[in-house]
Amino acid sequence: MDEYGTGLNGGNPSSYVLSNTPPSKADCSNHKIGVAMLFPDYRPRRLRQNDAFRRMIRETKLSVDDFILPLFAINGKGVKNPIDSMPGHYQLSIDNLVKTSKKAYDLGIPAIMLFGLPETKDPLATSAYDKDGIVQKATRTLKDKIPDLAVITDVCLCQYTDHGHCGVVDGHIIDNDASLDLLARTALSHARAGADMVAPSDMMDGRVAEIRNILDENDLSNVPILSYAAKYCSAFYGPFRDAAHSAPKFGDRRTYQMDPANAIEAIREVTMDVEEGADIIMVKPALPYLDIISRVREEIDLPIAAYNVSGEYAMIKAAEKMGWVDGKKVMMETLTAIKRAGADMILTYFALEAAEALRA
């Protein structure tokens, strides 16, 4: 602590003792504070004393425009299968999918992310790129019924393979390059069905370039790519795998999804996807990787999405059910934290609830 008690010369700033002589502007410049911004001249609580003031100076503001609602499509009619680990969410037949999507649209949510549960699975995920597959049928119907709602389709193979991995399997090895053509064919089939945007989530090296090329070659250059660019091998995906029936039958996904301990690698992954033609990049999961969102925000100038994943949702819902937390407040604080970290858009299972809360 210096002689004026400012803590600017290495002292403990939590134990300020004020002198009659304030520090100079030069002393304060490195700390981005002005001469008057020390107690008692500066009292931060002045602008916290009522709701109007707090709203006026709020630095991070959530909007319904920030949200993308993930939905699970399944074959059949009148189907609404509850997902036990994700209260309030369902596997929906297309008729019910339209109803839920219309509710989202009426609340002002601009987009949904569509996942499919096929009737059949095989080693080469043929249902993923079948023109009459569940995602393709759902996309066509949604664009017919709610044309102004943006339909983003998840491009992966795990829900469609009988082994549950995100690429072609050779023995027990995931063959990166053999998977690229199937992923590109899947993205093309989604775009031909009317998808407004495709979102590869597989984490195969080179898949963004492969998808960009096939879209461009088929006069679909206006279809953007939202790349799951920094997708970590996370324990937070458990409820999603229940919902999408996509758990791997052997091993895990550590050979293609990122190690949770790595941050610098995320920048390499993001940079590669940007150079290959991604229009939006995503960090997944969101909450345990707020530092990655922030770091990516500093490194690139493309829009950033963050996925508030199923495990994050399920934990809050479970704690709310037990009466341990105020679920609505924790929901809004969580979403605000993700946006504050630098996300431009948030994929979240809270989208409907949060949109209703913002409207209230």
URJO-V899240 format. One record per helix or strand of 2 or more residues. SS is the DSSP state (helix for helix, strand for strand). FROM is the first residue (numbers start at 1). TO is the last residue. Records with the same first field share a line. If there is no record, write none. Layout:
# URJO-V899240
SS->FROM-TO, FROM-TO
This chain:
# URJO-V899240
helix->13-15, 25-29, 44-48, 51-57, 64-66, 94-106, 126-128, 134-145, 176-192, 207-217, 235-244, 264-276, 287-299, 310-321, 327-341, 351-359
strand->67-74, 80-82, 90-92, 111-117, 150-155, 168-170, 173-175, 197-200, 224-232, 280-284, 303-308, 345-348
